[in-house]
Amino acid sequence: MNIVESALPNGMPEGIGEDCKLEEMFHKALELLPTLWTKAGLLDEAIASYRRALVRPWNLDPQNLAGVQKELASMLLYSAVEARHPLPASPQSNIEEAILLLLVLMSKVARGEIKWDEEIMDHLTYALSIVGQFELLAEHVEQALPGVFTRAERWYLLALCYGAAGQNEAALNLLKKVSGCSESKNKPHIPSFLLGAKLCSQDPMHAQEGINFARKVLDLADHQNQHFIGQAHKCLGICYGNAARVSLSDSERFLLHKECVNSLNNAALNRNEDPEVMYSLGLENMLQRNLGAAFDNAIVCSEMMAGNTVKGWKLLALVVSAEQRFRDAQTVVEFALDAAEKIEQFELLRLKAVLQIAQEQPKQAIETYRILLSLIQAQRDIQAKNPEQAHILKSEVSSYMPCHLSCMRSLIRLKINLEEFKKHKCLKFSIVYQVLDKHSLYHKSKLGRSISCHFNINFTSSKDARILGN
């Protein structure tokens, strides 16, 4: 390779005849050298060899060239070796370079230059999932040629992409097609029904649809799909619980609560090592005021999670607070805060402030809210300084925005109750306007009337109250 590169610095000329063995030998050397470096355990040298094969035109046929690009992309993704590209204006990381290579390969597949290779799609799915580009992944799933996926598989993959991107409505619309009349003659696609049940369990308005999805899984599950049964029972129980909370009939609510607990108990029998099942069962028992059973479920859930997540501790704090043991609940929350990551601390701090209010400690609650707001502002500053990571931080922003709005309103109410609204200059009306929803006229009117009581301002219309709220 050194001899040929020094002799042909601009690549292999196209005029070399077919009978010339030099080109054939050199192409074999291009493919063999990175393989040898890989077997020797020198992955950085292997990556350099793959790049060396692609940096100049060596008259590789399209399929062999695609093979080299695919091997380089997989090496960049899975080698755990950060090898910066030596050329200027090159990708800044392994992930970025791998994604560019895989996108090039997918464009070649779409144009028919190379054959379909499912490994390319697998690598692209992994790479785009890491960086949170689920919409882009959905575009490439849609671009796959007919026959690569069945209709049910294509809809299922698209639903996974849109669900991961937070577009649950679009995902559910696709999953409804899988269970529609057009697919009635085909083999049922159980993973699609299970995904539909899971997505519906996250929204009480889709509780009945989730129940239908989960029941389809249970009806279709056979000895080959036993591993789906426990998950289906869990989603079914959650959907029953959500349906009970939006039901207007007392008798229907009672029956739904009963079905909820039965389904979650069945899920616990089938998936006795799944902490999520115990969490859902404990939460439902707590909401039904079965505090003894809820406490036992919370303890088991915390032990299963072994302190790796704060969900178990949060459930335990909620159960203890439901027993009016607010000080013990606050101790649990403080313990969880030590093990929580930054995003997880938001809800825990909010819960701590609520517990402090329940203990008639408004000043401590105000200080907790201040800490929470400062953490949220710091997270916003990180997002503003890193626009290139906006797609990664987008889900985090959407998760803490409701918490931000709620704690601002709670803080305002606390300060008004303490008659400290004049004293604390940090809460200017402009901050209140930015935080409260621009379309939430009710909150603006209510805030304006609360302020008027302290400033002795009289007005006669709701419009005046909204103006003062602004």
C-alpha positions in Angstrom: 0.0 0.0 0.0 2.8 2.4 0.8 4.5 1.7 -2.6 1.2 2.2 -4.6 0.3 5.3 -2.7 3.7 6.9 -3.3 3.5 6.0 -6.9 -0.1 7.1 -7.4 -0.8 10.0 -5.0 -4.0 10.9 -6.8 -5.5 7.5 -6.7 -5.8 4.6 -9.2 -6.2 5.9 -12.8 -9.1 4.5 -14.8 -7.0 3.6 -17.8 -5.4 0.5 -16.1 -6.5 -2.6 -18.1 -8.6 -5.4 -16.8 -5.8 -7.9 -17.1 -3.5 -5.9 -14.8 -3.1 -7.7 -11.5 -1.9 -4.6 -9.7 -5.4 -3.2 -9.1 -6.7 -6.5 -7.9 -3.8 -7.1 -5.5 -4.1 -3.5 -4.2 -7.9 -3.9 -3.6 -7.3 -7.0 -1.6 -4.6 -5.2 0.4 -7.1 -2.4 1.2 -9.6 -4.8 2.7 -7.0 -7.0 4.4 -4.9 -4.4 6.3 -7.7 -3.1 8.6 -8.8 -6.7 9.3 -5.3 -7.5 10.4 -5.1 -4.5 12.7 -8.4 -5.4 14.2 -7.3 -9.0 14.9 -4.1 -7.5 16.5 -6.3 -5.4 18.8 -5.0 -2.1 17.5 -8.4 -0.5 16.7 -7.1 3.0 16.2 -4.8 1.7 13.5 -7.7 -0.3 11.9 -9.8 2.9 11.8 -6.9 4.8 10.2 -6.6 2.0 7.6 -10.3 2.2 6.7 -10.0 6.0 6.3 -6.8 5.5 4.2 -8.8 3.3 1.8 -11.5 5.9 1.4 -9.5 9.1 1.1 -8.5 8.5 -2.5 -10.3 7.0 -5.5 -9.0 3.5 -5.9 -11.5 2.2 -8.5 -13.3 0.0 -6.0 -16.6 -1.4 -7.3 -19.6 0.1 -5.6 -20.4 -3.0 -3.5 -16.8 -3.3 -2.2 -16.6 0.4 -1.5 -19.9 0.2 0.4 -18.4 -2.7 2.4 -15.4 -0.6 3.5 -17.7 2.3 4.4 -20.0 0.0 6.5 -17.1 -1.6 8.3 -15.6 1.8 9.1 -19.0 3.0 10.4 -19.4 0.0 12.7 -15.8 0.3 14.0 -16.5 4.0 14.8 -19.7 3.1 16.6 -18.7 0.1 18.6 -14.9 0.2 19.1 -15.0 2.5 22.1 -11.9 4.3 20.6 -12.2 8.0 19.9 -10.2 8.5 16.8 -10.4 12.1 15.5 -10.2 12.5 11.7 -6.8 14.1 10.8 -8.2 16.1 7.8 -9.5 19.7 8.4 -13.2 20.4 8.2 -13.9 16.8 9.2 -16.5 15.3 11.6 -15.9 16.2 15.2 -16.6 12.8 16.7 -16.9 9.1 15.9 -20.7 9.2 16.0 -20.9 12.1 13.6 -18.6 10.4 11.1 -20.4 7.1 11.4 -23.8 8.7 10.8 -22.5 10.5 7.7 -21.1 7.3 6.3 -24.4 5.4 6.9 -26.5 8.2 5.4 -24.3 8.0 2.3 -24.9 4.2 2.2 -28.6 4.6 2.6 -28.7 7.1 -0.3 -26.9 4.5 -2.5 -29.4 1.9 -1.5 -32.3 4.3 -2.4 -30.7 4.9 -5.9 -30.1 1.2 -6.5 -26.3 1.5 -6.6 -25.9 -1.2 -4.0 -28.0 -4.0 -2.6 -30.2 -3.6 0.5 -28.2 -4.5 3.6 -30.1 -4.8 6.9 -26.9 -4.2 8.8 -26.7 -0.7 7.5 -30.2 0.0 8.8 -29.3 -1.6 12.1 -26.2 0.6 12.5 -28.1 3.7 11.5 -30.9 3.0 13.9 -28.3 2.7 16.8 -26.4 5.8 15.8 -29.5 8.0 15.4 -31.0 6.7 18.6 -27.9 7.8 20.5 -28.1 11.4 19.3 -31.9 11.5 19.6 -32.6 12.0 15.8 -35.7 9.8 15.8 -37.6 11.9 13.1 -34.6 11.4 10.7 -34.7 7.7 11.5 -38.4 7.6 10.6 -37.7 9.3 7.3 -35.2 6.5 6.3 -37.6 3.8 7.5 -40.2 5.3 5.1 -37.7 5.4 2.3 -37.0 1.7 2.5 -38.1 -0.1 -0.7 -41.3 -2.1 -0.8 -40.7 -5.7 0.3 -38.0 -4.9 2.7 -40.5 -4.7 5.6 -44.1 -5.9 5.7 -46.7 -3.2 6.2 -47.1 -4.1 9.9 -43.3 -4.1 10.5 -43.0 -0.7 8.7 -45.8 0.8 10.8 -44.3 -0.7 14.0 -40.9 0.8 13.3 -42.3 4.2 12.5 -44.4 4.1 15.7 -41.2 3.3 17.6 -39.5 6.3 16.1 -42.4 8.7 16.7 -43.0 7.4 20.2 -39.4 7.9 21.0 -39.6 11.5 19.6 -42.6 12.2 21.9 -45.2 12.2 19.1 -47.4 9.6 20.7 -50.5 10.6 18.8 -48.8 9.9 15.4 -47.4 6.6 16.8 -50.9 5.5 18.0 -52.4 6.3 14.6 -49.9 4.0 12.9 -50.5 1.2 15.4 -54.2 1.4 14.9 -53.6 0.6 11.2 -51.9 -2.6 12.3 -55.1 -3.7 14.1 -57.3 -2.4 11.3 -59.3 -4.3 8.7 -56.6 -4.1 6.1 -54.4 -6.4 8.2 -57.1 -8.8 9.4 -56.0 -11.6 7.0 -52.4 -11.3 7.9 -50.6 -12.8 10.9 -51.2 -10.5 14.0 -48.2 -8.4 14.9 -48.1 -8.8 18.7 -45.2 -6.3 19.4 -47.4 -3.5 17.7 -50.3 -4.3 20.1 -48.0 -4.3 23.1 -46.4 -0.9 22.0 -49.9 0.5 21.6 -50.9 -0.6 25.1 -47.7 1.0 26.5 -48.3 4.3 24.7 -51.9 4.4 25.8 -51.0 3.7 29.4 -49.2 7.1 29.4 -52.3 9.1 28.6 -55.6 8.7 30.5 -57.6 9.9 27.5 -56.5 6.7 25.6 -57.2 4.3 28.5 -59.9 2.4 26.7 -57.8 2.0 23.6 -54.9 0.7 25.7 -57.3 -1.8 27.3 -58.2 -3.1 23.9 -54.5 -3.3 22.8 -53.5 -5.2 25.9 -56.4 -7.6 25.7 -55.4 -8.5 22.1 -51.9 -9.4 23.3 -53.4 -11.6 26.0 -55.8 -13.3 23.6 -53.1 -13.9 21.0 -50.2 -14.9 23.3 -49.3 -18.6 23.0 -46.4 -20.7 24.4 -44.0 -18.9 22.0 -45.0 -15.5 23.3 -45.2 -16.1 27.1 -42.8 -13.3 27.7 -45.3 -10.8 26.5 -48.0 -11.8 29.0 -46.5 -10.1 32.0 -45.9 -6.8 30.1 -49.5 -6.9 28.7 -50.9 -7.4 32.2 -48.9 -4.4 33.5 -50.1 -2.1 30.7 -53.7 -3.4 31.1 -53.6 -2.7 34.9 -52.2 0.9 34.3 -54.9 1.5 31.6 -57.6 0.3 34.0 -56.3 2.6 36.7 -56.3 5.6 34.3 -59.8 4.7 33.1 -61.0 4.6 36.7 -59.7 8.1 37.4 -61.5 9.6 34.5 -64.7 7.7 35.0 -67.8 9.6 36.1 -69.7 6.6 37.5 -69.0 5.3 41.0 -69.9 1.7 40.2 -67.8 1.7 37.1 -64.9 3.3 38.9 -65.1 0.6 41.6 -65.0 -2.2 39.0 -62.1 -0.6 37.1 -60.1 -0.2 40.3 -60.7 -3.9 41.0 -59.6 -4.9 37.5 -56.6 -2.7 37.8 -55.3 -4.3 41.0 -56.0 -7.8 39.6 -54.1 -7.1 36.4 -51.1 -5.7 38.2 -51.1 -8.7 40.6 -51.0 -11.0 37.6 -48.2 -8.9 36.1 -46.3 -9.3 39.4 -46.7 -13.1 39.2 -45.4 -13.2 35.7 -42.7 -10.6 36.1 -41.8 -11.0 39.7 -38.4 -9.4 39.1 -39.6 -6.3 37.3 -39.5 -3.2 39.6 -41.8 -1.3 37.2 -44.6 -3.7 38.0 -44.1 -3.2 41.8 -44.0 0.5 41.3 -47.3 0.6 39.3 -48.9 -1.7 41.9 -47.7 0.4 44.8 -48.9 3.6 43.1 -52.3 2.1 42.5 -52.7 0.8 46.0 -51.7 4.2 47.3 -54.3 6.0 45.2 -56.9 3.5 46.4 -55.8 4.2 50.0 -54.5 0.7 50.6 -51.6 2.2 52.4 -50.3 -1.0 54.0 -50.0 -2.8 50.7 -48.7 0.3 49.0 -45.9 0.6 51.6 -44.9 -3.1 51.1 -44.8 -2.6 47.3 -42.7 0.6 47.7 -40.2 -1.2 49.9 -39.9 -4.1 47.4 -39.6 -1.7 44.5 -36.8 0.2 46.2 -35.0 -3.0 47.0 -35.3 -4.2 43.4 -34.0 -0.9 42.0 -31.1 -1.0 44.5 -30.9 2.8 44.6 -30.3 3.0 40.9 -33.3 5.3 40.3 -35.3 7.7 42.5 -38.7 6.3 41.4 -38.8 3.8 44.3 -37.8 6.4 46.9 -40.3 8.9 45.5 -43.1 6.3 45.7 -42.1 5.5 49.3 -42.1 9.2 50.2 -45.6 9.5 48.7 -46.9 6.5 50.7 -45.4 7.8 53.9 -46.9 11.2 53.4 -50.3 9.7 52.7 -50.1 8.3 56.2 -49.6 11.9 57.5 -45.9 11.2 58.4 -44.6 14.3 56.6 -41.3 14.5 58.5 -40.4 10.9 57.6 -41.5 11.5 54.0 -39.2 14.5 53.8 -36.3 12.4 55.2 -36.9 9.9 52.4 -36.9 12.7 49.8 -33.6 14.2 51.1 -32.0 10.7 51.0 -33.2 10.3 47.4 -31.8 13.8 46.5 -28.3 12.6 47.3 -28.6 9.8 44.7 -30.6 11.7 42.1 -29.3 13.2 38.9 -30.0 16.8 38.0 -33.2 16.3 36.0 -34.5 13.9 38.7 -33.9 16.4 41.4 -36.6 18.8 40.0 -39.6 16.7 41.0 -38.0 15.7 44.3 -37.4 19.3 45.3 -40.9 20.1 44.3 -42.2 17.3 46.5 -39.9 18.4 49.4 -41.5 21.9 49.2 -45.0 20.5 49.3 -44.1 18.4 52.3 -42.6 21.5 54.0 -45.9 23.4 53.3 -47.8 20.5 54.9 -45.6 20.9 58.0 -46.4 24.6 58.1 -42.9 25.6 57.2 -43.5 28.2 54.4 -40.1 29.9 54.7 -38.3 26.6 54.2 -40.6 25.8 51.3 -39.8 29.2 49.7 -36.1 28.5 50.0 -36.6 25.0 48.4 -38.5 26.6 45.5 -35.7 29.1 45.0 -33.2 26.2 44.8 -35.4 24.4 42.3 -35.8 27.5 40.1 -32.1 28.2 40.1 -31.4 24.6 38.9 -34.0 25.0 36.2 -32.5 28.3 35.1 -29.0 26.6 35.0 -30.4 23.9 32.8 -31.8 26.5 30.4 -28.5 28.3 30.3 -26.8 25.0 29.3 -29.3 24.6 26.5 -28.7 28.1 25.3 -24.9 27.7 25.3 -25.1 24.3 23.5 -27.5 24.8 20.5 -25.9 21.8 18.7 -27.2 19.6 21.5 -30.7 21.0 21.3 -32.2 17.8 20.0 -30.8 15.9 23.1 -32.0 18.5 25.6 -35.4 18.9 24.0 -36.9 16.1 25.9 -35.4 17.3 29.2 -36.8 20.8 28.6 -40.3 19.4 28.0 -40.0 17.3 31.2 -39.2 20.1 33.6 -41.3 22.9 32.0 -44.6 21.8 33.8 -42.6 21.6 37.1 -41.3 25.1 36.4 -44.7 26.6 35.9 -46.2 24.8 38.9 -43.5 25.8 41.3 -43.6 29.4 40.2 -47.3 29.5 40.9 -46.8 27.8 44.2 -44.0 30.3 45.2 -46.2 33.2 44.3 -49.1 31.9 46.4 -46.7 31.3 49.3 -45.3 34.8 49.2 -48.8 36.4 48.9 -49.9 34.4 51.9 -46.9 35.6 53.9 -47.5 39.2 52.8 -44.0 39.3 51.4 -44.8 40.1 47.8 -43.6 43.8 48.1 -40.4 42.8 49.9 -39.1 40.3 47.4 -38.0 42.2 44.3 -36.8 39.1 42.5 -40.3 38.2 41.5 -41.0 41.0 39.0 -44.1 41.1 36.9 -42.1 40.3 33.8 -40.9 37.0 35.2 -44.4 36.1 36.1 -45.6 36.9 32.6 -42.8 34.8 31.0 -43.6 31.8 33.2 -47.3 31.7 33.1 -48.8 30.4 29.8 -49.7 33.3 27.5 -53.0 31.7 26.9 -53.8 31.0 30.5 -56.1 33.9 31.1 -57.6 32.4 34.1 -54.2 32.4 35.9 -53.5 35.9 34.9 -56.8 37.2 36.2 -56.4 35.3 39.4 -52.8 36.6 39.8 -53.9 40.2 39.1 -56.7 40.0 41.7 -54.3 38.6 44.2 -51.8 41.5 43.6 -54.6 44.1 43.8 -55.4 43.0 47.3 -51.9 43.9 48.4 -51.5 47.1 46.4 -55.1 48.4 47.0 -55.8 48.6 43.3 -59.5 48.6 42.3 -60.7 47.5 38.9 -64.1 46.5 37.5 -63.4 44.0 34.8 -61.5 40.7 34.2 -59.6 42.4 31.4 -58.1 44.8 33.9 -57.1 41.8 36.1 -55.4 40.1 33.2 -53.5 43.3 32.4 -52.3 43.5 36.0 -51.4 39.8 35.8 -49.3 40.6 32.7 
